[in-house]
Amino acid sequence: MIATNVAARIKTRMEERNAICEAFFTREAGRLAETCRAMAERFLKGGRLLAFGRGPYATDAQHVSVEFVHPVIVGKRALPALDISTLFRPWMEAILRPEDIVMGFGPPEGDPEVIDALREARSRGAMTIAL
């Protein structure tokens, strides 16, 4: 009986999650496509992806940077990406270029340090993405 209840709850949660994801991607498809195009232009100009996150969100930055450096689709070329979660402010000050893309990860309510770092990157000409 308990296993049945747990299975039903898991199924319900997964259905809710899928509905939320579908609504998001339907609503944001145009903006996501434009972001991908802008990123491609920066990569063509020699830009790099610098990803960072604080606390548990650093793992998201690590994962994203690996996906660019080691693409899962066979035959796709690697793109320059670096996780700078450890001491991201000094890293940005040292290596950020205007053609770069800076992707910051944080909680839904935002993280002041992530927001400030993205503002700084934007002021230096980089493309910024907050997740």
N, C-alpha and C positions, 0 to 999 in steps of 0.2 A: 504493500500500500504506500509506504513512504517513497519507494523508488518511483512509483507511478506519479506521485505528486511532484517529486523533484523533476522528473522528465517533462511533465506538463509545464512546470514553471520555466524550465530551460527553453522549451519550445516557444512559449509565449514571449520570453525575453528576446530570443533570436528573431522572432517575427517583428517585434517592436523595433529592434535595432535595424533590421533590413528596411522597414518602412521609413525610418528616419534617414538612413543613407540614401535610399531612392529619392526621397523628397529633396534632400540636399543637392544631389548631383543633377536632378532635373532643374532645380532652381538656379544653380550656379554653373551650369554647363558652359555658358558663354564666357563667363569670367575665367573659368578654368582654362578654356581653350586660348583665350587672350594671354593669360599668364604663361602658358606653355610656349606660345609663339614668342613672347618677349624674352623668356629664358633662352630659347634656341638662338635668338639674335645675339644675346650676350655671349653664349658659348662660342658662336662663330667669330666673335670679336676678341676671343681669348679670355673671356671671363671664366670665373670659377664659382662653384657653389660652396659657400661657407655656411655650415649648419651648426646651430647650437641650441641648447636647452638647459634649463636649471632643474636640479633635483631629478625626479623620475622622468622628466621630459627630455633629459639628455639622451636617454636610450632611443628616443624617436629620431633625434638628430644623428646619432650614430648609425641607425638603420638606414635612414635616407641617404646619407653620404656613401655608404657601402653600395646601395642600389645603383648609384651613378657610376661609381668606380668599377663595379663588377655587375654589369647588366644581366638580368635573369633571362632575357630573350637572346637566344643564340644568334650570333652574327651582328648584334648591335655594338657599336663602338663605346668604349668607356668615355666618360666625361669627367673633367677635373672637379673633384669634390673633396672637402675636408671637414671633419667634425672638429669644431673648436670649442666644445662645451667646457673643457677645463680652461679656466682663465680666459673666457671669450673676449673680454674687453681688451686686455693686452694683445691678444692675437689679432683682433681687428685693427688696433692702432698700428701694429707692425706690418701687416700684410695686405690690408684691404686696398683694392684698386677700384676706380669708378665703374669699370666694366663688370665687376663681380655681382653675384646674387647672394644675398644674405637671408637665410631662412631661420627664424626664431621660433622655438616651441615652448609653450607654456600652458597653464591651466585656462579653462574657458573664461574665467573672470580677469585674466591677464596677470602679468608679473611685471612690476615696475622696472626691474633691471633689464628684462627682455625688451620691454617697450622702449626704454631709454637707449639701449644698444641699437635697436632697429632705427630709431630716429637719427642717431649719430651716423649709422651706415648710409641712410638716405641723404643726409646732409653732405656726405662725401661722394655722392653720385651713384651709389650702388642701388640696385633693385632690391626691394625688401619684401619679404613674405612672412606674415605672422600666422602661425598655426597653433 
